[in-house]
């Protein structure tokens, strides 16, 4: 098996996303990088060492997360989004770091967005999808890389998050 590249602090990666070109970098949890807060994502881990993934189409399985609502902190956004998208309650959350993206071209040119990245210890509730997420899958942490979809170009960022979460 090939070793996966892991992003270093501040290392930038060129990515094409949402009709534009972006420079995206990982930043440690020690300081929030400059930019507009753009929400939270988390690896949600259950007490029996399984990871919760979500999907809108049943083919691409990712980590839950989303954008902040008015006045929410990073952690408040995390807890609300996890409940809405996975039907799970966050019992403990550990900030892993931040992903910062600078839009260079396209409809969002000039935007600088910052997303917080977490490991959340969760308790699952019965699955009752009420928002945009249609499916939830709970898999052993050891199988995570077999299911987890990573956006092209951002693989080193995802692998850094996985390493920080202790899931590699």
C-alpha positions as CSV (number, residue, x, y, z in Angstrom):
1,X,0.0,0.0,0.0
2,X,1.3,3.5,-0.9
3,X,1.9,6.0,1.9
4,X,-0.5,8.9,1.7
5,X,0.9,12.4,1.7
6,X,0.1,14.3,4.9
7,X,-0.2,18.2,4.8
8,X,2.3,20.1,6.9
9,X,1.3,23.2,8.8
10,X,0.8,26.1,6.4
11,X,1.6,24.0,3.3
12,X,-0.7,25.2,0.5
13,X,-2.4,22.9,-2.1
14,X,-4.0,24.1,-5.3
15,X,-7.5,22.9,-5.7
16,X,-10.3,23.5,-8.2
17,X,-13.6,23.7,-6.3
18,X,-17.0,25.4,-6.8
19,X,-16.0,26.8,-10.1
20,X,-12.8,28.5,-8.9
21,X,-9.2,27.9,-8.1
22,X,-8.2,27.8,-4.4
23,X,-5.1,27.6,-2.3
24,X,-5.9,25.5,0.7
25,X,-3.7,24.8,3.8
26,X,-3.8,23.0,7.1
27,X,-3.2,25.1,10.3
28,X,-2.7,23.7,13.7
29,X,-5.2,24.1,16.5
30,X,-2.9,26.5,18.4
31,X,-4.2,29.6,16.6
32,X,-7.1,30.4,14.3
33,X,-5.8,31.6,10.9
34,X,-7.1,34.8,9.4
35,X,-10.3,34.5,7.3
36,X,-14.0,34.2,7.6
37,X,-15.3,31.4,9.8
38,X,-16.8,28.9,7.5
39,X,-18.0,26.2,9.9
40,X,-16.9,22.8,11.2
41,X,-16.3,19.2,10.2
42,X,-15.6,16.2,12.3
43,X,-14.7,12.6,12.4
44,X,-17.5,11.3,14.7
45,X,-16.4,8.3,16.7
46,X,-18.7,6.0,18.8
47,X,-17.8,4.4,22.1
48,X,-17.2,1.1,20.2
49,X,-14.6,2.7,17.9
50,X,-16.8,3.1,14.9
51,X,-16.9,6.2,12.7
52,X,-20.1,7.8,11.4
53,X,-20.2,8.8,7.7
54,X,-22.9,10.5,5.8
55,X,-24.1,10.7,2.2
56,X,-26.6,12.5,0.0
57,X,-26.3,10.0,-2.8
58,X,-25.3,6.6,-1.2
59,X,-22.0,6.6,-3.2
60,X,-19.8,9.4,-1.7
61,X,-19.4,9.0,2.0
62,X,-18.0,11.9,4.0
63,X,-17.7,13.5,7.4
64,X,-20.5,15.6,8.8
65,X,-20.2,19.3,9.1
66,X,-21.5,22.7,7.9
67,X,-21.6,26.4,8.2
68,X,-22.2,28.5,11.3
69,X,-25.5,30.2,12.0
70,X,-25.6,33.7,13.5
71,X,-23.4,34.1,16.5
72,X,-22.3,30.4,16.8
73,X,-18.9,29.5,18.0
74,X,-16.8,26.9,16.2
75,X,-17.9,24.2,18.7
76,X,-21.6,25.3,18.7
77,X,-21.6,24.9,14.9
78,X,-20.0,21.5,15.3
79,X,-22.5,20.2,17.8
80,X,-25.5,21.5,15.9
81,X,-24.4,20.1,12.5
82,X,-23.5,16.7,14.0
83,X,-27.0,16.4,15.5
84,X,-28.7,17.6,12.3
85,X,-26.7,15.5,9.9
86,X,-26.0,12.3,11.9
87,X,-28.6,12.2,14.6
88,X,-25.9,12.0,17.2
89,X,-25.0,13.8,20.3
90,X,-21.5,15.1,20.8
91,X,-20.2,14.1,24.3
92,X,-16.7,15.3,23.8
93,X,-15.0,17.3,21.0
94,X,-11.3,17.9,20.4
95,X,-10.2,20.6,17.9
96,X,-7.7,19.0,15.5
97,X,-6.9,22.1,13.5
98,X,-8.1,24.4,10.7
99,X,-8.4,24.3,7.0
100,X,-7.9,27.7,5.3
101,X,-8.8,28.4,1.7
102,X,-8.1,31.4,-0.4
103,X,-10.1,31.7,-3.6
104,X,-7.9,32.9,-6.5
105,X,-10.3,32.7,-9.5
106,X,-14.0,32.2,-10.1
107,X,-17.2,33.4,-8.6
108,X,-15.8,33.5,-5.0
109,X,-12.5,35.3,-5.9
110,X,-11.0,37.0,-2.9
111,X,-12.8,35.0,-0.3
112,X,-10.7,33.6,2.6
113,X,-12.6,30.9,4.4
114,X,-11.6,29.0,7.5
115,X,-13.1,25.7,8.7
116,X,-12.5,24.1,12.0
117,X,-11.7,20.3,12.0
118,X,-12.6,18.1,15.0
119,X,-12.7,14.6,16.5
120,X,-16.1,14.2,18.2
121,X,-17.0,11.4,20.6
122,X,-20.7,10.8,19.9
123,X,-23.7,8.8,21.0
124,X,-26.0,7.8,18.2
125,X,-29.7,8.4,18.3
126,X,-32.2,6.7,16.1
127,X,-31.7,7.6,12.4
128,X,-34.4,10.1,11.4
129,X,-33.0,12.2,8.5
130,X,-34.7,15.6,8.5
131,X,-32.2,17.8,6.7
132,X,-30.2,17.5,3.5
133,X,-28.4,14.2,4.4
134,X,-30.2,11.1,3.2
135,X,-28.0,8.3,4.6
136,X,-25.8,7.5,7.6
137,X,-23.3,4.7,7.8
138,X,-21.5,3.5,10.9
139,X,-18.3,1.6,10.1
140,X,-15.3,0.2,12.1
141,X,-12.6,2.9,12.3
142,X,-10.2,0.3,10.7
143,X,-12.4,0.4,7.5
144,X,-12.6,4.2,7.3
145,X,-10.3,4.6,4.3
146,X,-12.3,2.1,2.3
147,X,-15.4,4.3,2.5
148,X,-14.3,7.9,3.1
149,X,-14.6,10.1,0.0
150,X,-11.9,12.8,-0.3
151,X,-12.3,15.8,-2.7
152,X,-9.6,15.7,-5.4
153,X,-6.6,17.7,-4.5
154,X,-7.4,17.9,-0.8
155,X,-6.2,14.4,0.1
156,X,-3.2,15.7,2.1
157,X,-5.5,17.9,4.2
158,X,-7.8,14.9,4.9
159,X,-4.8,12.7,5.7
160,X,-3.5,15.3,8.2
161,X,-7.0,15.4,9.8
162,X,-7.1,11.6,10.0
163,X,-3.6,11.5,11.6
164,X,-4.5,14.3,14.1
165,X,-7.7,12.3,15.0
166,X,-5.7,9.1,15.6
167,X,-7.6,7.3,12.8
168,X,-4.8,6.2,10.5
